[in-house]
Amino acid sequence: MPDLQSVKAAQTADVTKIKKRLNHLVGKAIADFNMIEPGDTVMVCLSGGKDSYTMLDMLMHKQRLAPIDFRLIAVNLDQKQPGFPDQVLPNYLTSLNVDFDIVTEDTYSIVKDKIPEGKTTCSLCSRLRRGILYKTASRLGATKIALGHHRDDMLETLLLNMFYGGRLKSMPPKLVSDDGKHMVIRPLAYCSEKDISVYSDKMNFPIIPCNLCGSQENLQRKVIKQMLQEWDISFPGRIESMFKAMQQVVPSHLVDPQLFDFKQLQTQDFPYQDGDIGFDEIKIDPSSAEIHKVNIVNLN
């Protein structure tokens, strides 16, 4: 039986490996989508949850090592939920010696006034929070707004839109706000929630619970999250394959005439690239562990 010292050494090695992977994936996302440019002021939206703490940690690491200069400013929105520990984030950010701004807006009272008791408040709360964060970004002169959504959030959103919204749409790694004035980035776009959770636990981030307002998590998203977690256990590699599919879209083999001009499609006297691949057998990625567990009939 391994002694306690050996166990701790193994755990430290695992955390080091996860940190290295997270740093690599954040760097790759930043490079792939040109998320941060020289002279940027990046407003890091810090909620007090594991994702945003990890994002700040990774961006601070990049700031120290990156060949370009950019500024970070952490921003937290205190929405005046009862019991919100308003000193946790200021104390933590002061200890890191990072610039920060705490914005206080009583959106809690607005949401409670508008949403009937027992109904989820997340939708209205999110809209109010987004507006306040955009206004804050303008006040601070931020050129980028960094949000802590990760790979699993993007997959959940894709499936939610497919199942309930009838759209093939997810969270993009980079987008322009509705008013056209702000650039939003998601540096954790390539990172798995599983790695973030382990890293957050080992780093002992001062987590603030997200249910202080008494609202229940969106039930539909909760169901999708549970389904993905079950797939990850039963079919290793499926989640990775799904995310890879989001990066390899073939418009000519979907059904959106706005995305591909089917009306003007013509025959030709030479080979047409990817013309009839729909009749081919689906190629299984040999790097996926799920290759050994393919079951077309039972997709859970």
C-alpha positions as CSV (number, residue, x, y, z in Angstrom):
1,M,0.0,0.0,0.0
2,P,1.5,3.4,-1.0
3,D,2.5,5.7,1.9
4,L,1.0,9.2,2.3
5,Q,4.0,10.9,0.9
6,S,3.9,8.9,-2.3
7,V,0.2,9.6,-2.7
8,K,0.8,13.4,-2.3
9,A,3.6,13.3,-4.8
10,A,1.4,11.6,-7.3
11,Q,-1.4,14.1,-6.8
12,T,1.1,17.0,-7.2
13,A,2.3,15.4,-10.4
14,D,-1.3,15.1,-11.7
15,V,-2.0,18.8,-10.9
16,T,1.2,19.9,-12.6
17,K,0.1,17.9,-15.7
18,I,-3.4,19.4,-15.6
19,K,-2.0,22.9,-15.2
20,K,0.4,22.4,-18.1
21,R,-2.5,21.1,-20.3
22,L,-4.8,24.0,-19.3
23,N,-2.0,26.5,-20.1
24,H,-1.4,24.9,-23.4
25,L,-5.1,24.9,-24.4
26,V,-5.6,28.5,-23.3
27,G,-2.6,29.6,-25.3
28,K,-3.8,27.6,-28.3
29,A,-7.3,29.2,-28.1
30,I,-5.8,32.7,-27.8
31,A,-3.6,32.1,-30.8
32,D,-6.2,30.3,-33.0
33,F,-8.8,33.1,-32.6
34,N,-6.5,36.1,-32.1
35,M,-8.1,36.7,-28.7
36,I,-5.5,39.0,-27.2
37,E,-3.5,41.6,-29.1
38,P,-0.6,44.0,-28.1
39,G,-1.8,46.8,-25.9
40,D,-5.2,45.2,-25.0
41,T,-6.9,45.8,-21.7
42,V,-8.6,42.5,-20.9
43,M,-11.6,42.8,-18.5
44,V,-11.7,39.4,-16.8
45,C,-15.2,38.7,-15.5
46,L,-14.8,37.0,-12.2
47,S,-17.9,35.4,-10.7
48,G,-16.3,33.6,-7.8
49,G,-16.7,30.2,-9.4
50,K,-14.1,27.6,-10.4
51,D,-14.2,28.6,-14.1
52,S,-13.5,32.3,-13.8
53,Y,-10.8,31.7,-11.1
54,T,-9.1,29.3,-13.4
55,M,-9.4,31.7,-16.3
56,L,-7.8,34.5,-14.3
57,D,-5.0,32.2,-13.1
58,M,-4.2,31.1,-16.7
59,L,-4.4,34.7,-18.1
60,M,-2.0,35.9,-15.4
61,H,0.4,33.2,-16.4
62,K,0.2,34.2,-20.0
63,Q,0.7,37.8,-19.1
64,R,4.0,37.0,-17.4
65,L,5.3,34.9,-20.3
66,A,3.7,36.2,-23.5
67,P,5.8,38.1,-26.0
68,I,3.2,40.9,-26.1
69,D,2.2,43.4,-23.5
70,F,-1.5,43.5,-22.3
71,R,-3.2,44.6,-19.2
72,L,-5.6,42.5,-17.0
73,I,-8.3,44.0,-14.8
74,A,-10.6,41.6,-12.9
75,V,-14.2,42.7,-12.5
76,N,-16.8,41.3,-10.2
77,L,-20.5,42.3,-10.2
78,D,-22.0,42.3,-6.6
79,Q,-25.7,41.9,-7.4
80,K,-26.6,42.3,-3.7
81,Q,-27.8,38.8,-3.2
82,P,-28.5,38.1,0.5
83,G,-25.5,36.5,2.1
84,F,-23.1,37.5,-0.6
85,P,-19.6,37.5,0.9
86,D,-18.5,40.8,-0.5
87,Q,-14.9,40.7,1.0
88,V,-13.9,37.4,-0.5
89,L,-13.0,38.6,-3.9
90,P,-11.4,41.9,-2.9
91,N,-9.2,40.1,-0.4
92,Y,-8.2,37.5,-2.9
93,L,-7.5,39.9,-5.7
94,T,-5.5,42.2,-3.4
95,S,-3.3,39.2,-2.4
96,L,-2.6,38.5,-6.1
97,N,-1.7,42.2,-6.7
98,V,-4.0,42.3,-9.7
99,D,-6.0,45.3,-10.7
100,F,-9.7,44.9,-10.0
101,D,-13.0,46.7,-9.9
102,I,-16.0,45.7,-7.9
103,V,-19.3,46.9,-9.4
104,T,-22.3,47.0,-7.1
105,E,-25.7,46.9,-8.7
106,D,-28.9,45.6,-7.0
107,T,-30.1,43.4,-9.8
108,Y,-31.3,40.9,-7.2
109,S,-34.3,43.1,-6.2
110,I,-35.2,43.8,-9.9
111,V,-35.2,40.1,-10.7
112,K,-37.2,39.1,-7.6
113,D,-39.7,41.8,-8.5
114,K,-40.1,40.7,-12.1
115,I,-39.9,36.9,-11.9
116,P,-42.7,34.9,-10.1
117,E,-41.7,32.9,-7.1
118,G,-40.4,29.4,-8.0
119,K,-39.5,30.4,-11.6
120,T,-35.8,30.4,-12.7
121,T,-34.3,33.8,-12.6
122,C,-31.2,33.0,-14.6
123,S,-32.4,34.4,-17.9
124,L,-33.3,37.9,-16.7
125,C,-30.3,38.0,-14.3
126,S,-28.0,37.1,-17.2
127,R,-29.4,39.9,-19.4
128,L,-29.0,42.5,-16.7
129,R,-25.5,41.4,-15.8
130,R,-24.4,41.5,-19.4
131,G,-25.6,45.1,-19.8
132,I,-23.8,46.2,-16.7
133,L,-20.6,44.4,-17.7
134,Y,-20.6,46.1,-21.2
135,K,-21.1,49.5,-19.5
136,T,-18.3,48.7,-17.1
137,A,-16.0,47.7,-20.0
138,S,-16.6,51.1,-21.6
139,R,-15.9,52.9,-18.4
140,L,-12.6,51.0,-17.9
141,G,-11.5,51.3,-21.5
142,A,-11.4,47.5,-21.9
143,T,-10.7,46.3,-25.4
144,K,-11.6,42.6,-24.6
145,I,-14.2,41.1,-22.2
146,A,-13.1,37.6,-21.1
147,L,-15.7,35.1,-20.0
148,G,-15.1,31.8,-18.2
149,H,-17.1,29.5,-20.4
150,H,-15.3,26.2,-21.3
151,R,-15.6,23.4,-23.8
152,D,-18.4,21.6,-22.0
153,D,-20.4,24.8,-21.8
154,M,-20.1,25.1,-25.6
155,L,-21.2,21.5,-26.1
156,E,-24.2,21.9,-23.7
157,T,-25.3,25.1,-25.6
158,L,-25.0,23.3,-28.9
159,L,-27.3,20.5,-27.7
160,L,-29.7,22.8,-26.0
161,N,-30.1,24.8,-29.2
162,M,-30.6,21.6,-31.2
163,F,-33.0,19.9,-28.8
164,Y,-35.1,22.9,-27.7
165,G,-34.4,25.8,-30.1
166,G,-34.2,24.1,-33.5
167,R,-30.8,25.8,-34.3
168,L,-27.3,24.5,-34.9
169,K,-25.7,27.1,-32.7
170,S,-23.3,27.2,-29.8
171,M,-21.1,29.6,-27.9
172,P,-18.4,31.0,-30.1
173,P,-14.9,31.5,-28.7
174,K,-14.9,35.1,-29.8
175,L,-17.8,37.4,-30.7
176,V,-18.8,41.1,-31.0
177,S,-21.5,42.4,-28.7
178,D,-25.0,43.2,-30.0
179,D,-24.2,47.0,-30.0
180,G,-21.0,46.3,-31.9
181,K,-18.8,48.1,-29.4
182,H,-17.3,45.2,-27.4
183,M,-15.2,42.1,-28.2
184,V,-16.0,39.1,-26.0
185,I,-13.5,36.2,-25.7
186,R,-13.6,32.8,-24.1
187,P,-10.0,31.7,-23.3
188,L,-11.1,28.4,-21.8
189,A,-12.9,27.4,-25.1
190,Y,-10.6,24.3,-25.5
191,C,-10.5,23.3,-21.8
192,S,-12.6,20.5,-20.2
193,E,-14.7,21.1,-17.1
194,K,-13.2,18.0,-15.6
195,D,-9.7,19.5,-15.7
196,I,-10.9,22.9,-14.4
197,S,-12.7,21.2,-11.5
198,V,-9.6,19.3,-10.4
199,Y,-7.3,22.3,-10.8
200,S,-9.7,24.6,-8.9
201,D,-9.9,22.1,-6.0
202,K,-6.1,21.7,-5.8
203,M,-5.6,25.5,-6.0
204,N,-8.1,26.1,-3.1
205,F,-9.8,29.0,-4.9
206,P,-12.2,30.8,-2.5
207,I,-15.3,29.6,-4.3
208,I,-18.5,31.6,-3.9
209,P,-21.7,29.6,-4.4
210,C,-23.8,30.6,-7.4
211,N,-27.2,29.9,-5.8
212,L,-27.2,32.7,-3.3
213,C,-30.2,34.2,-5.0
214,G,-32.2,31.0,-4.3
215,S,-32.7,30.3,-8.1
216,Q,-32.5,26.8,-9.3
217,E,-30.1,25.9,-12.2
218,N,-31.8,25.9,-15.6
219,L,-33.4,22.4,-15.7
220,Q,-32.8,21.8,-19.4
221,R,-29.2,22.7,-19.2
222,K,-28.8,20.5,-16.1
223,V,-30.3,17.5,-18.0
224,I,-27.9,18.1,-20.9
225,K,-24.9,18.4,-18.5
226,Q,-25.8,15.1,-16.8
227,M,-26.2,13.4,-20.2
228,L,-22.7,14.6,-21.3
229,Q,-21.2,13.5,-18.1
230,E,-22.7,10.0,-18.4
231,W,-21.4,9.8,-22.0
232,D,-18.0,10.7,-20.9
233,I,-18.0,7.8,-18.4
234,S,-19.6,5.2,-20.6
235,F,-18.1,6.3,-23.9
236,P,-14.6,7.8,-23.4
237,G,-13.7,10.0,-26.3
238,R,-17.2,10.9,-27.4
239,I,-17.1,14.4,-25.9
240,E,-13.8,15.1,-27.6
241,S,-15.2,13.8,-30.9
242,M,-18.3,16.0,-30.6
243,F,-16.1,19.1,-29.9
244,K,-13.9,18.2,-32.9
245,A,-17.0,18.1,-35.1
246,M,-17.8,21.7,-34.1
247,Q,-14.4,22.6,-35.7
248,Q,-15.0,20.7,-38.9
249,V,-18.3,21.8,-40.3
250,V,-19.2,20.8,-43.9
251,P,-21.9,23.3,-45.0
252,S,-22.6,21.4,-48.3
253,H,-23.8,18.4,-46.2
254,L,-26.2,20.2,-43.9
255,V,-29.6,21.6,-44.9
256,D,-29.2,25.4,-44.7
257,P,-29.7,27.2,-48.0
258,Q,-28.3,30.4,-46.4
259,L,-25.1,28.6,-45.6
260,F,-24.7,26.7,-48.9
261,D,-26.1,27.7,-52.3
262,F,-27.9,24.5,-53.2
263,K,-30.0,26.3,-55.9
264,Q,-27.0,27.1,-58.0
265,L,-25.3,23.7,-57.6
266,Q,-24.3,22.3,-61.0
267,T,-22.8,19.1,-62.4
268,Q,-19.3,19.3,-63.9
269,D,-16.9,17.2,-66.0
270,F,-14.3,16.8,-63.3
271,P,-14.3,15.5,-59.8
272,Y,-16.3,17.5,-57.2
273,Q,-14.6,17.7,-53.8
274,D,-16.7,16.0,-51.1
275,G,-19.5,15.5,-53.5
276,D,-21.1,12.3,-52.4
277,I,-19.3,11.5,-49.1
278,G,-22.7,11.1,-47.6
279,F,-22.9,7.7,-49.1
280,D,-19.5,6.7,-47.6
281,E,-19.1,4.7,-44.4
282,I,-18.6,7.1,-41.4
283,K,-14.9,7.2,-40.6
284,I,-14.1,6.7,-36.9
285,D,-11.2,8.7,-35.6
286,P,-8.6,6.2,-34.4
287,S,-7.5,8.6,-31.7
288,S,-10.9,8.3,-30.1
289,A,-11.3,5.7,-27.3
290,E,-14.9,5.3,-28.3
291,I,-13.8,3.4,-31.5
292,H,-14.1,0.3,-29.3
293,K,-17.6,1.1,-28.1
294,V,-19.5,2.3,-31.2
295,N,-23.1,1.4,-31.0
296,I,-25.2,3.0,-33.6
297,V,-28.5,1.7,-32.2
298,N,-28.0,2.6,-28.6
299,L,-26.9,6.3,-28.4
300,N,-28.4,6.7,-24.9
